[in-house]
Amino acid sequence: MPRRRKYAQYYAAGCKICGDTTVGRGIAKHVEGAHSVKYAAYKACFESGRAIVDTLEETGTAAKGKKKAVIHVLVRRFTV
């Protein structure tokens, strides 16, 4: 039995800038090297505040032989 439904949305993992899900423990090195962004700034943008929505969504159907586009949706609430 599958762990989730076939087209279910799932939580984003890995790099939230490029969507690379293979990045795990080396996220700080990846962000600073590949995207030229300080890891402290990355954490401030993506890990502070309360997450309301953090999902990856597929966009519609694709023609034969083409990949579907995946969009990372992140909505956070910040209080000042």
Backbone as a ProteinNet text record, in pm:
[ID]
protein_1_A
[PRIMARY]
MPRRRKYAQYYAAGCKICGDTTVGRGIAKHVEGAHSVKYAAYKACFESGRAIVDTLEETGTAAKGKKKAVIHVLVRRFTV
[TERTIARY]
83.9	0	89	59.7	144.1	131.9	236.7	236.7	158	144.1	61.3	-13.9	-118.5	-196.4	-113.7	-158	-79.2	-44.1	-136	-110.6	-115.5	-85.9	-92.2	21.1	-4.5	100	186.6	312.1	401.6	488.5	544.4	625.2	757.8	803.5	927.4	1047.1	1146.1	1269.1	1386	1499.4	1617.5	1625.2	1681.7	1700.6	1568.8	1529.3	1402.7	1419.1	1542.1	1563.7	1550.7	1623.9	1622.7	1534.1	1489.6	1401.5	1472.9	1605.4	1682.6	1658.2	1590.4	1555.2	1667.3	1776.1	1886.2	1978.9	1968.9	2054.8	2001.5	2086.9	2043.5	2127.7	2226.9	2310	2398.9	2432.7	2520.5	2445.2	2331.4	2248.9	2320.3	2395.8	2465.2	2569.3	2647.5	2749.9	2685.9	2575.4	2505.8	2451.3	2388.3	2328.1	2435.1	2544.3	2650	2728.4	2747.5	2825.7	2746.6	2631.5	2554.3	2472.4	2424.7	2334.7	2394.7	2514.6	2584.1	2499.6	2435.8	2353.7	2409	2424.4	2469.7	2363.8	2410.7	2318	2230.8	2284.1	2204.3	2085.2	2105.3	1996.2	1894.3	1942.6	1854.3	1764.5	1825	1747.4	1646.8	1686	1594.6	1472.9	1493.1	1381.2	1291.3	1351.4	1274.2	1242.6	1311.8	1290.1	1238.6	1229.8	1171.8	1024.2	949.3	805.6	734	603.3	521.8	475.2	506.4	469.7	321	254.6	113.3	100.5	174.4	174.8	319.3	361.4	495	483.7	450.7	426.4	491.6	505	542	416.7	383.2	262.8	299	237.2	255.9	159.2	204.1	120.3	58.9	-65.7	-143.2	-84.2	-120.2	-72.2	35.3	116.3	223.4	199	251.6	240.8	332.2	316.1	394.2	543.3	620.1	764.7	815.2	726.3	768.7	742.7	827.7	812.2	713	646.4	557.9	641.2	594.8	662.8	617.3	710.9	680.3	708.3	610.6	621.5	628.7	724.8	735.6	653	555	468	502.4	547.7	582.2	513.6	426	356.4	388.4	441.6	477.2	413.3	384.8	330	437.7	470.8	568.2	497.5	536	481.4	594.7	563.7	664.7	625.8
-117.5	0	124.6	221.7	341.4	426.6	501	585.8	714	759.2	876.5	854.9	931.3	916.9	955.2	915.7	931	1076.7	1167.5	1307.5	1397.1	1342.5	1420.1	1521.6	1635.2	1734.8	1687.3	1727.5	1686	1803.6	1793.7	1902.4	1910.9	2032.6	2056.7	2016.6	1955.8	1918.9	1964.8	1987.8	2028.7	2179.1	2223.7	2366.9	2429.5	2535.7	2600.3	2712	2736.2	2834.7	2766.9	2656.8	2589.5	2465.8	2418.1	2302.7	2169.6	2168.6	2044.8	1965.4	1852.9	1775.2	1684.8	1674.1	1586.7	1651	1780.4	1849.4	1822.5	1772.6	1740	1810	1738.6	1792.8	1906.5	1914.3	2018.7	2138.9	2171.1	2280.8	2415.4	2438.2	2566.8	2586.1	2482.4	2490.3	2506.2	2438.9	2447.6	2588.6	2647.1	2780.3	2885.6	2877.9	2977.7	2959	2835.5	2810.3	2825.7	2763.4	2760.3	2886.7	2949.2	3063.3	3195.7	3193	3313.8	3391.7	3319.7	3379.5	3331.9	3422.1	3382.3	3292.3	3189.7	3094.1	3160.1	3261.2	3331.5	3402.1	3460.5	3526.8	3424.2	3308.6	3201	3155.4	3134.2	3091	3197.1	3325.1	3432.1	3436.1	3409.7	3413.5	3291	3173.4	3051	2981	3013.9	2939.1	3022.4	3153.8	3235.2	3257.3	3292.9	3309.7	3176.6	3181.2	3060.9	3022.1	2899.9	2853.7	2823	2880.1	2852.1	2745.2	2763.3	2666.9	2644.9	2519.1	2485.3	2356.5	2368.9	2250.9	2263.9	2152.1	2147.8	2107.6	2182.6	2153.7	2133.8	2035	2012.3	2100	2147.2	2235.6	2157.5	2126.1	2066.1	1940.4	1915.9	1798.1	1838.5	1743.1	1768.9	1687.4	1738.4	1665	1543.1	1454.6	1331	1363	1304	1322.7	1446.5	1527.2	1648.2	1634	1696.8	1689.9	1794.9	1764.6	1861.9	1961.3	2083.2	2183.7	2170	2186.5	2179.2	2315.5	2369.7	2501.2	2483.7	2553.8	2552.3	2668.6	2638	2739.8	2750.8	2869.4	2892.5	3021.2	3008.9	3124.4	3127.1	3238.9	3253.4	3377.5	3370.3	3485.4	3536.9	3665.4	3729.8	3829.3	3833	3932.8	4025.5	4153.2	4253.7	4320.2
0	0	0	-85.5	-91.1	34.6	61.6	180.6	161.3	37.2	10.5	-120.9	-139.7	-262.2	-383.8	-499.8	-621.3	-650.9	-642.4	-675.2	-551.4	-436.8	-312.8	-308.7	-245.5	-224.3	-109.5	-109.8	-4.3	37.2	156.9	209.4	136	115.7	44.1	129.6	66.9	135.8	50.4	112.7	37.9	22.7	-88.3	-113.1	-157.2	-91	-123.3	-224.6	-270.8	-376.9	-513.1	-531.9	-662	-664.4	-546.8	-541.7	-549.4	-536.2	-540.5	-412	-422.2	-304.2	-257.8	-333.6	-295.2	-193.7	-173.3	-77.3	62.3	149.1	284	387.9	438.8	545.8	498.4	371.4	319.6	265.6	325.5	273.3	284.7	391.8	408.5	299.3	271.4	167.1	29.3	5.7	-122.4	-145.7	-44.8	-59.3	-84	-8.1	-23.6	-152.2	-197.3	-317.6	-446.2	-453.4	-577.5	-600	-492.5	-509	-463.1	-407	-358.6	-257.5	-168.1	-62.8	70.5	165.3	298.5	362.1	434.3	494.7	601.3	670.5	771.8	707.5	588.7	516.2	466.4	422.1	377.2	491.4	609.6	725.3	766.9	760.2	799.1	707.4	578.6	483.8	494	504.5	491.5	622.4	731.4	853.7	968.8	954.1	1060.4	1030.6	1129.4	1111.4	1119.5	1115.7	1125.1	985.8	944.5	810.8	805	707.2	684.4	575.6	465.2	355.4	312.6	300.1	252	172.6	44.7	-37.8	-173.6	-241	-382.1	-458.8	-562.3	-639.7	-785.8	-849	-991	-1068.7	-1184.6	-1264.8	-1380.2	-1367.6	-1475.4	-1536.5	-1662	-1732.6	-1832.1	-1871	-1966.7	-2093.5	-2203.7	-2329.4	-2324.1	-2416.7	-2417.7	-2427.1	-2337.7	-2340.9	-2270.3	-2212.5	-2142.2	-1993.5	-1913.8	-1769.6	-1721.3	-1611.1	-1549.2	-1470.4	-1461.4	-1380.1	-1235.9	-1144	-1002.3	-940.8	-869.3	-807.4	-656.5	-595	-449	-394.9	-312	-252.4	-104.2	-64.2	74.8	120.3	217.9	274.4	423.3	469.8	610.8	669.6	798.6	871	965.1	950.8	1036.1	1126.6	1252.1	1344.1	1385.5	1388.3	1423.8	1553.7
[MASK]
++++++++++++++++++++++++++++++++++++++++++++++++++++++++++++++++++++++++++++++++

